[in-house]
């Protein structure tokens, strides 16, 4: 979705014409319970022309695919993919150390997250840890997962 009605809120090259009230009304069209059911929401800025046409070397699709398949294999060995992890297993499979607990608690408090968003963050953090080849879910995995909840943040106005 666009960040606002005109589509330019937060754009570095074009000016947004929307007032804070219009932006809030636009974002309010999507209910909180619906957003809670989306695991990842991130801002995707426009890519500058130079980057589109540049020759920057990046990771190949084959490399990305191999990493994703390895991660899915780890999850499959547990008996389910993280997105389908039963609620009763979230606390066990996504156990956090003290630092991870503090990170998650701070995010829940500051962002006013629901119980459903809390569980989604834990599942995404578990996936991030799996992709990194880490058995424990660390604070850095939780922090990254929280960053993928951009529509839960209260900075839109």
matplotlib code that plots the C-alpha trace (Angstrom):
import matplotlib.pyplot as plt

x = [0.0, 1.0, 2.1, -0.6, -3.2, -0.9, 1.8, 4.7, 4.8, 8.5, 9.7, 13.0, 12.4, 8.8, 6.7, 3.7, 0.6, -1.3, -1.9, -1.2, -5.0, -5.3, -2.4, -3.9, -7.3, -5.7, -3.8, -6.9, -8.6, -6.7, -7.9, -5.5, -6.8, -6.0, -2.5, -2.0, -2.4, 0.4, 3.8, 6.0, 5.3, 8.1, 8.6, 10.0, 11.4, 11.6, 14.9, 16.9, 17.5, 21.3, 20.7, 18.3, 20.8, 24.0, 26.2, 26.3, 27.1, 24.5, 23.7, 22.5, 19.0, 20.6, 22.4, 19.2, 17.3, 19.9, 19.7, 15.9, 15.9, 18.4, 16.2, 13.1, 14.9, 15.7, 12.1, 10.8, 13.0, 11.1, 7.9, 6.4, 7.4, 7.6, 4.7, 2.5, 4.0, 1.3, 0.7, 1.5, 5.0, 5.9, 7.4, 9.4, 10.8, 11.3, 12.7, 14.6, 17.5, 17.2, 18.4, 15.9, 13.1, 14.0, 14.1, 10.7, 9.1, 10.3, 8.9, 5.5, 5.3, 6.5, 4.5, 1.4, 1.5, -1.2, -0.7, -1.0, 1.7, 3.9, 3.6, 4.2, 7.4, 8.6, 8.0, 9.7, 12.6, 12.8, 13.0, 15.8, 17.7, 17.2, 18.5, 21.6, 22.2, 21.6, 19.7, 18.9, 16.8, 18.9, 18.1, 19.4, 16.9, 14.1, 15.2, 15.3, 11.8, 10.4, 11.8, 9.5, 6.4, 6.6, 2.8, 2.6, 4.9, 3.3, 5.4, 3.1, 1.7]
y = [0.0, 3.6, 5.5, 8.1, 9.1, 10.9, 8.2, 10.5, 10.6, 9.9, 10.2, 12.0, 13.4, 14.4, 16.4, 14.8, 17.0, 15.2, 16.6, 14.5, 14.0, 12.7, 10.4, 9.0, 8.6, 6.8, 4.4, 3.9, 2.2, -1.0, -2.3, -3.3, -6.9, -7.2, -5.8, -8.2, -11.1, -9.9, -11.1, -8.6, -5.1, -2.9, 0.4, 0.1, 3.4, 4.2, 3.1, 5.9, 5.7, 5.3, 2.2, 0.7, 1.1, 0.5, -2.6, -3.2, -6.8, -8.4, -11.9, -14.2, -15.7, -19.2, -18.1, -16.7, -19.8, -22.1, -20.1, -20.2, -24.0, -24.6, -22.6, -24.4, -27.7, -26.7, -25.8, -28.9, -31.0, -29.4, -30.7, -27.4, -24.1, -21.2, -19.4, -22.4, -22.9, -23.8, -21.2, -23.7, -24.2, -20.5, -20.0, -23.2, -22.8, -19.0, -18.9, -15.7, -14.8, -11.8, -9.4, -10.7, -10.5, -6.8, -6.0, -7.6, -6.1, -2.6, -3.0, -4.3, -1.4, 1.4, 0.3, -0.9, -4.3, -6.9, -10.4, -11.6, -9.1, -10.3, -13.9, -12.9, -11.1, -14.2, -16.4, -14.0, -13.7, -17.5, -17.5, -14.8, -17.0, -20.0, -18.1, -17.1, -20.7, -19.8, -22.2, -19.6, -16.6, -13.7, -10.0, -9.0, -11.4, -9.9, -6.4, -7.2, -8.8, -5.7, -3.6, -5.6, -4.2, -0.7, -0.2, -0.9, 2.1, 5.3, 7.7, 8.1, 11.5]
z = [0.0, -0.3, 2.8, 2.2, -0.3, -2.7, -2.3, -1.5, 2.4, 3.3, -0.3, -0.5, -4.0, -4.1, -1.6, 0.2, -0.1, 2.7, 6.1, 9.2, 9.6, 6.0, 6.5, 9.7, 8.0, 5.0, 7.3, 9.4, 6.4, 7.3, 10.6, 13.4, 13.5, 9.8, 10.2, 13.1, 10.7, 8.4, 9.5, 7.8, 6.7, 5.5, 3.8, 0.3, -1.0, -4.6, -6.2, -7.8, -11.5, -11.1, -8.9, -11.4, -14.2, -12.2, -12.3, -8.6, -7.8, -5.6, -4.4, -7.1, -7.1, -6.8, -3.6, -2.1, -3.1, -1.5, 1.8, 1.8, 1.0, 3.9, 6.2, 5.2, 5.8, 9.3, 9.9, 8.2, 10.5, 13.5, 11.9, 10.7, 9.1, 11.5, 9.9, 10.9, 14.3, 16.8, 19.5, 22.2, 20.8, 20.3, 23.8, 23.5, 20.0, 20.3, 23.8, 24.5, 26.7, 29.1, 26.5, 23.9, 26.5, 27.3, 23.6, 22.9, 26.1, 25.1, 21.6, 22.9, 25.3, 23.0, 20.0, 21.9, 20.2, 20.5, 21.6, 18.0, 16.9, 19.8, 18.6, 14.9, 16.0, 17.8, 14.7, 12.4, 14.9, 14.9, 11.1, 11.1, 13.6, 11.4, 8.4, 10.3, 11.4, 15.1, 17.4, 20.1, 19.1, 20.2, 20.9, 17.5, 15.8, 17.8, 17.0, 13.3, 13.5, 15.2, 12.3, 10.0, 11.8, 10.3, 10.2, 14.0, 14.7, 15.8, 13.7, 10.7, 11.9]

ax = plt.figure().add_subplot(projection="3d")
ax.plot(x, y, z, "-o")
ax.set_aspect("equal")
plt.show()
